[in-house]
Amino acid sequence: MTDDTDNPDSLLRLDLQLCFALYSTQLAMTKVYRKLLRELDLTYPQYLVMMVLWERDGQSVSGIGERLFLDSATLTPLLKRLESAGLLQRRRAAEDERRVEVHLTDAGRALRQRAEAVPEAVACASHCDPDELRALKAQLEDLRDSLTGRS
């Protein structure tokens, strides 16, 4: 068997694609999160929204979208479901009614304590040490910033 990595056709081999490595890793990561977040009755995108609000309550919809790289068409249904679940409230800003602010409810704030076990469980599932995870995260952020022009 010969190594055909010098063959131009080999550029299309699946196992050489960075995008597939990222995609398949994301699928595996989502599977880990799905199991952990089921106990919190959250989807992964809902969990991301909640983390943004746990960091700083009372953010605008557009601010949350920027932070999560989501447009309002994707974010609005997520917020509606979280509001229906009693975890947050959306309100028009008093100083500018065009702006919608998102605030945690008591139930949303209480959920944070239950969610605190999730990051450690994900780290354990990765079988990586903390330094490896920090380095990988930094590399992925650099790649994302390069691809989005944010660097």
C-alpha positions in Angstrom: 0.0 0.0 0.0 1.4 3.4 -1.0 1.1 6.8 0.7 -0.8 9.0 -1.7 -0.6 12.2 0.3 1.5 13.8 -2.5 -1.3 12.9 -5.0 -3.4 16.1 -5.7 -6.5 14.0 -5.4 -5.6 13.2 -1.9 -6.6 16.8 -0.9 -10.2 15.6 -1.0 -9.6 12.7 1.4 -12.0 13.1 4.4 -9.3 12.2 7.0 -7.2 15.1 5.8 -9.9 17.7 6.3 -9.7 20.1 9.2 -13.4 20.9 8.8 -14.4 17.3 9.2 -12.2 17.0 12.4 -14.0 20.0 13.8 -17.4 18.8 12.7 -17.1 15.3 14.1 -15.6 16.6 17.3 -18.5 19.0 17.6 -20.9 16.1 17.2 -19.2 14.2 19.9 -19.1 17.2 22.2 -22.8 17.8 21.6 -23.5 14.2 22.6 -21.7 14.7 25.9 -23.5 18.0 26.6 -26.9 16.5 25.6 -26.6 13.9 28.3 -25.5 16.4 30.9 -28.0 19.1 30.0 -31.0 16.7 29.9 -30.9 16.9 33.7 -31.3 20.7 33.5 -34.0 20.5 30.8 -31.9 22.6 28.5 -30.6 22.3 25.0 -27.0 23.2 24.2 -27.9 26.6 22.6 -30.2 27.4 25.6 -27.3 26.5 27.9 -25.1 29.0 26.1 -27.8 31.8 26.5 -28.1 31.0 30.2 -24.3 31.2 30.6 -24.2 34.6 29.0 -26.9 35.8 31.3 -25.3 34.2 34.4 -22.2 36.2 33.6 -24.2 39.5 33.4 -28.0 39.7 33.7 -30.1 42.3 31.8 -28.3 42.1 28.4 -29.9 43.2 25.1 -30.9 40.5 22.6 -28.4 42.0 20.2 -25.6 41.8 22.8 -26.4 38.2 23.5 -26.5 37.4 19.8 -23.1 39.1 19.3 -21.6 37.1 22.1 -22.9 33.8 20.8 -22.4 34.5 17.1 -26.2 34.1 16.6 -28.5 36.2 14.5 -31.8 37.4 16.0 -33.8 34.9 13.8 -32.0 32.1 15.6 -31.8 33.7 19.0 -35.5 34.8 19.3 -37.0 31.3 19.3 -34.4 30.2 21.9 -35.3 33.1 24.2 -39.1 32.5 23.7 -38.6 28.8 24.8 -36.5 29.9 27.8 -39.1 32.5 28.7 -41.9 29.8 28.5 -39.9 27.6 30.8 -39.9 30.5 33.3 -36.1 31.0 33.2 -36.0 34.5 31.8 -38.1 37.5 30.9 -37.8 39.8 27.8 -38.6 43.5 28.4 -38.4 46.6 26.2 -35.8 49.0 27.5 -37.3 52.0 29.2 -34.8 54.4 27.5 -35.2 52.9 24.0 -38.3 50.7 23.3 -36.6 49.3 20.2 -34.2 47.5 22.4 -35.2 44.3 24.1 -33.4 43.4 27.3 -33.3 39.9 28.7 -33.4 39.3 32.5 -33.2 36.1 34.5 -36.0 35.0 36.7 -35.5 33.6 40.2 -35.7 30.1 38.6 -33.1 31.1 36.0 -30.7 32.3 38.6 -31.3 29.1 40.7 -30.5 26.9 37.7 -27.0 28.2 37.7 -26.1 26.2 40.9 -27.2 23.0 39.2 -25.3 23.8 36.0 -22.0 24.4 37.8 -21.1 20.7 37.5 -21.4 20.7 33.7 -18.0 22.1 32.8 -16.1 19.7 35.1 -18.0 16.7 33.7 -17.2 17.8 30.1 -13.5 18.2 31.0 -13.5 14.7 32.5 -15.2 13.3 29.4 -12.4 14.8 27.3 -9.7 12.9 29.1 -7.4 16.0 28.7 -5.6 17.8 31.4 -6.5 21.5 32.1 -3.4 22.8 30.3 -4.3 20.8 27.2 -7.8 22.1 27.2 -6.8 25.7 27.7 -4.3 25.5 24.8 -6.9 23.8 22.5 -9.5 26.4 23.4 -7.0 29.2 22.6 -6.1 27.6 19.2 -9.8 27.2 18.3 -10.6 30.8 19.3 -7.6 32.0 17.1 -8.9 30.0 14.2 -12.5 31.3 14.7 -11.2 34.9 14.8 -9.2 34.4 11.7 -12.1 32.9 9.8 -14.5 35.6 10.9 -12.1 38.5 10.5 -12.1 39.4 14.2 -8.4 38.9 14.7 
